[in-house]
Amino acid sequence: MDGTPPRTDLSGLDKPEWTRRVMARAEMEGAADRLGRSHFAAFLKSGSTLLVTFETVQGMRGLTESAQPLGWNLAQRQGWSHLLLACDGDTWFRAPEVYGYFDQLIDEGFFDEFDNVVFYGAGPCGYAAAAFSVAAPGSTVVAIQPQATLDPRVTEWDDRFTHMRRTDFTDRFGFAPDMIDGAARAFVIYDPAEPLDAMHAALFTRPNVTKFRMPYMGEALQSHLLFMKRLFPLIQAAAEDRLTDRFFAGLFRARRNHLPYLRRLLTRLEAHDRSGLIEVLCRHVTARYTAPRFARRLRALRQSEE
């Protein structure tokens, strides 16, 4: 490395250069390790709280304008240390190189250096956050729409990821709900109206698990939370042991001004022919936004009443 600080805005870079820049920053501020062909780790050392995020390269490059790892922004803002586990594509981090990396961290007492450790991920990365949290007993886990396992003997009802059925989910760090037994607390966030996500969430029922429901938000809860500016406050509250039912309910009130949620709610009300509630919803939305679908529905309701 030439010692020049890597730029923080990583947008517009091709994937190899993007990866090089992320790892270059980590090498300057902590450590970086390639973990086989599909994974790498990047550690930025700072404060006594460690945020461990599991993220896909595609997600990092597409979710924010700066194309940074999600954990960078939050960790820097809070003065936390950050360990990024990255995968190229959805791998569920099922790779011997990843297992070996966590073995090394455990042997070195890496997690013992921090007062507080938080594991975070969404979807396949939520599975990994839960599964690898066993490496840091007493940690906090925040998992959005996690899968419990893709072992077909357990979750043959999940037909979304059939291409992963040859992948072994029975060996080390395998069944995620068992791996969180050593966590101080774990939070599982899902939409109960998404049956497969709800079935996975049911497998995480444990004494140390709190489940938060985001009904009618669909299949991309992480993206919705980012758009509503609620993801970082959620993780921060979990790290500071402030994430209660009441706190989450307050965060989730932001959905009232979130058009994707309002559209889904309208569809739900129409399916149940709840004309009174539809009118209330449409009046609420059209008073705040230019929303042609809601305006048309409101006009139709008023014409039917004449």
N, C-alpha and C positions, 0 to 999 in steps of 0.2 A: 504494500500500500504506500502511496506517496505522502500520507499525512494530511491530505486535504479533507476537511470534513465533508461527508456525503451530503448532498442536498436533501432536504426533508420532503420536498414535493417530488413524488415519484411517478406522477402521471405522465403518459405519453411514451414511456419506455417499453421496449419489447421485453418479453419474459426473462430471457437470460440476463439482460442488463439490469432489470428490476431486481432480480434475485441477487446479483452481484452487489448492488447498492445497499440492499438491506443487510447483507452479511458483512459488508465493509463497515457499516456503522456499528454493528455489533462487535466486530473485532476491535474497533477503536474504543468502545465504551464498556466492553465486557468480554464476550466470547461468541464464536460462531462455529457450528459443526454441521457438516453434511452427513445425513443419515441415509445412505443408499441413494438410489436414483430419484425417489419420489418425495423425500422428506429432508428438512433441515431444521436446525435449532438456532435461535439468535437471542442472546442474553444481554440486556442492558442493566448495568448495576447502578442503583441509586439508594433508595431508602430501605427501611426495615420491613416494609410490607412487600411481598412478592406477588405480582399478578402473573399467572400462567395462562396464556391463551392458546387455544388450538384453532388454527385458521387455514383455509385453503388459499393457495396463491391466487386463484381466480376471484375469490371473494374479496381479498385484500385489494386487488387491482381494480375492482369494480364498485365497491360499496361506498367509497368516499372520493371526493374530488382530488385529494392529494395522493390517493392510491397507497396510503400507508397501512401497516398493520393496525387493526383496531386498538390493540393494547397500547401502542405508542402514545397516542394522544392522552388517554386517561392516565397512564402511568406517569407521564411527564407532568401533567397538570397536578397530580397528587403527590409527586415526589416519591413514587413507588419504584421499585425494581420491576423489571419485566422479562419474562421468559416466553418467547414465541416458539411454538411448535408448528411448523408449516408443512402442508402436504400439497402436492401437485395433483389436483383432482380429488374426488371423494374416495379416500382410502380407508377411512375409519382408523387410521394409524396402526393397522395390523401389519407390522413389519418387524422382523428380528432386530434390525438396526435401531428402531425406536425403543424396543424392550431393553436392548443393551445400553442405550443412552440413559434410560431411567435407572437401570442397575448401577451405572457409574455414578449418577447423582446421589443415589442412596448410599453407596459405599463411601463416597467422599463427604457425606453429611451435609450436602448442599442445602437442603431444605431447613436443616437445623440452624442455619445462619440467620434466619428471618423470624421475626416475632409473629408474623401473620402471613399465611399463604392462601391465595384464592385461585381456584381453577375455573376457567370459563370456556364455553364453547356452545355452538348451536348446530342442531341436526347431527350429522356424522361427527362433527367436532364436539358436540355436546356429549355424545357417547364417549369420546376420548377423554374429555375433561373429567367425567365421572370415573372412567376405568382407571386412569393413571393417577387419580387423587390418592389411591392407596399408597403411593410412594411418599406421601406427606401426611401421616396421621395427625388429626386435629385441625386439618385444613377446612376451608369453606368451598363448596362447589355451587356454581351457578350454571345450570344446563337448560338450554332452550330447545324444546322439541327433541330431546335425545332419544336415540334408539337404545334399548336395553341390551340387545344382541341381535345378530342376524343369523344365528344358528337355526336352520329350518326345523330342527326338532322342537324348538321352543316357540319360534315366531313364523311358522309356515304360513300364517294368515297375512303376513306383510308381503305383498307381491310387487312392491315398488323397487326392490333392489335384488331381483333374482340373479343378476350377474355376480353378486357377492356370495352366493350360496356355496361356492367351493372354497371360500376363504374360511380359515379356521378361527372360530370365535370361542373355542373350548379350552385353549391353552392359556398362557400367562396373560394377565390383565384382560380376561375374556368377558365374563358376565358383569356388565357395568353395575347393576344394582348391588351385587355382592361387594364390589370394590369400594363402595362409599360407606361401608360399615364403620370404617375408622375415621370418617370425617366428623368434625364437630357439628356441622350442619350442612345440609344440601338443599338447594332450591331447584325444583323442576317446573318449568313454565311451558304451557301447552294450550292449544285450543281444543276444548272438549267436543266441539262440533266436527273436528277432524278425527274420524274413528280410529285410524291406525295410530296416530300420535297419542290419542287417549289410551289405547291399549298398551302401548309401550310405557306411558306414564304410570299406568296401574302396576306394572312390574317393579317400579321404584318405590313402592309403599314400604317405608321403613320408619322406625321411631325418630330418626334424625332428619327426616325429609319433610319439607314443606312444599306443597304444590300450589302454584298460582295459575289460575285459569284466565285465558284471554279469548272469550267466546266471539265467534264470527270475525276473527282476524285472519284466518286462513293458514296457508302453508309457509309463509315467510315472516315469522314473528320478529326475527332479528332485524330485518329491513324496516318493518313497521316501527319498532322501538327506536331505531336510529332516526327515522324520519320525524318521529314525534319528540325527539331529543330526550328519550327516557332510558336509553340503554346504559349510558354511563352513570346516571344517578342510581340506577338499579344495582349495578355492580359495586359502586362505592358504598351504598347502604349495606350490602351483604358483607363487604370487607369490614365495615365498622359495627357489625352486629346490630343494625337498625332496620333490617328488612323484615318487617312484620306484615300481617294481613292488612292492617290499616294503612301502613306506608305504601304498600303495593296498590291498594285501592285508590289512594291519592294520585299515584303516578298514572294509573290506568284511566283516570278521568280525561286524560288528553285525547282519548279516542273520540270524544264528543265533537272534536274539531278536526277529525282525521277522515277525509273523504273516502278512502278505500274501505274503512270500517263502516261508514254511513251507507255506502252502496251495498255492502254485504247485508247490513241490517235491513235495508229496504227490500232486498230480494227475499230475505227470510220472512218478513211481514207479509209480502205479497203471496208467498207460498202458503201462508196460513190465512189469507184473506182478512187481515186485520185492518180494515179501512180506517177506523178511528185513529189507531196508532200511526198508520201511514200518513194521514193528514197532518198529525202533530209533527212527525219527523220531517215531512216535506216543507212545512212552514218554517221549522227551525233551520233547515239547510238553506232554503232559498233566501231567508233573511240575512244570511251571512256570506253566501257564495253565489257565483254564477254557475248554476248547476242545472243544465237543460233537462236531464232525466227527471230530476225532482220537480222542476217547474211543470213539465208536461204531466207528470202524475198528479200534481196538485190541481191543475186545470181540469183534468179528467174527473177527479173526485168532485169538484165543485159543480161541474156541468151535470154530473149524475144526480146531484142533489136538487137541481132546479126543476 
